[in-house]
Amino acid sequence: MIWKVLDSKLHFNTFLISGILTLEEGPHLVRLNNNRIHPGGVKSIIGAGTGLGKAFAVTSSNQSYYKVCPTEGGHQDFAPQNDTEWDYFKYIQ
């Protein structure tokens, strides 16, 4: 659920709000790589919350605005793809 009314107050998913805030460029964002940014492309938001918080943002059909979709990051599996990841997998077991 993205939002709900509880005790006459509106409560939002924290990563809905985090996702909305990341749509605005500024010093509060940290770029993790030098990959090219695709205007109108899908944006991902990952961070600490009460667990692993995740959201993604997609553009509307006419690309006039983004819609933020929060998800449940804690329900994700780790699937090693190479030797380094397998070594890490064995370490955390």
C-alpha positions as CSV (number, residue, x, y, z in Angstrom):
1,M,0.0,0.0,0.0
2,I,1.4,3.4,-1.0
3,W,-0.7,5.3,1.5
4,K,-3.5,4.8,4.1
5,V,-5.6,6.8,6.5
6,L,-4.9,5.9,10.1
7,D,-6.3,7.9,13.0
8,S,-7.6,10.5,10.6
9,K,-4.0,11.1,9.3
10,L,-2.6,10.3,5.9
11,H,0.4,8.0,6.0
12,F,2.7,7.5,3.0
13,N,5.2,4.8,2.1
14,T,8.7,6.3,2.9
15,F,10.1,5.3,-0.5
16,L,7.2,7.0,-2.3
17,I,8.4,10.2,-0.7
18,S,12.1,9.3,-1.2
19,G,11.4,8.6,-4.9
20,I,9.6,11.9,-5.4
21,L,12.5,13.8,-3.8
22,T,15.1,12.0,-6.1
23,L,13.3,13.3,-9.2
24,E,14.6,16.8,-8.4
25,E,18.4,17.2,-9.2
26,G,20.5,18.7,-6.5
27,P,23.3,18.2,-3.9
28,H,21.2,15.7,-1.9
29,L,21.8,13.1,-4.7
30,V,25.0,11.1,-5.0
31,R,25.9,9.7,-8.5
32,L,27.3,6.2,-8.2
33,N,28.7,5.8,-11.7
34,N,29.4,7.7,-14.9
35,N,26.8,5.9,-17.0
36,R,24.8,8.1,-19.4
37,I,21.5,9.3,-18.1
38,H,18.6,8.6,-20.5
39,P,16.0,11.5,-20.4
40,G,12.6,9.9,-19.7
41,G,14.2,6.6,-18.7
42,V,13.3,4.5,-15.7
43,K,14.9,5.7,-12.4
44,S,15.7,3.4,-9.5
45,I,15.8,4.4,-5.9
46,I,17.5,2.2,-3.3
47,G,18.3,3.0,0.3
48,A,18.0,2.2,4.0
49,G,14.6,2.4,5.6
50,T,13.2,0.0,8.2
51,G,14.8,-2.6,5.9
52,L,16.1,-2.3,2.3
53,G,13.9,0.3,0.7
54,K,13.4,0.4,-3.1
55,A,11.3,2.3,-5.5
56,F,11.3,2.9,-9.3
57,A,10.0,5.8,-11.3
58,V,8.6,5.6,-14.8
59,T,7.4,8.4,-17.1
60,S,3.8,8.9,-18.1
61,S,2.8,7.9,-21.7
62,N,3.5,11.4,-23.0
63,Q,6.6,11.7,-20.7
64,S,5.3,14.8,-19.0
65,Y,5.8,13.5,-15.5
66,Y,7.2,10.6,-13.5
67,K,5.2,8.1,-11.5
68,V,7.0,6.7,-8.4
69,C,6.3,3.1,-7.5
70,P,7.6,1.9,-4.1
71,T,8.4,-1.8,-3.6
72,E,9.4,-4.2,-0.9
73,G,13.1,-4.6,-1.2
74,G,13.3,-7.0,1.7
75,H,11.6,-9.6,-0.4
76,Q,14.5,-9.9,-2.9
77,D,16.8,-12.9,-3.3
78,F,20.6,-12.7,-3.9
79,A,21.5,-14.7,-7.0
80,P,25.3,-14.8,-7.5
81,Q,26.4,-14.3,-11.1
82,N,30.2,-14.7,-11.0
83,D,33.0,-16.1,-8.8
84,T,33.3,-13.0,-6.7
85,E,29.6,-13.0,-5.9
86,W,29.7,-16.7,-5.1
87,D,32.6,-16.1,-2.7
88,Y,30.5,-13.5,-1.0
89,F,27.5,-15.8,-0.9
90,K,29.5,-18.5,0.8
91,Y,30.9,-15.9,3.3
92,I,27.4,-14.7,4.4
93,Q,25.9,-18.2,4.7
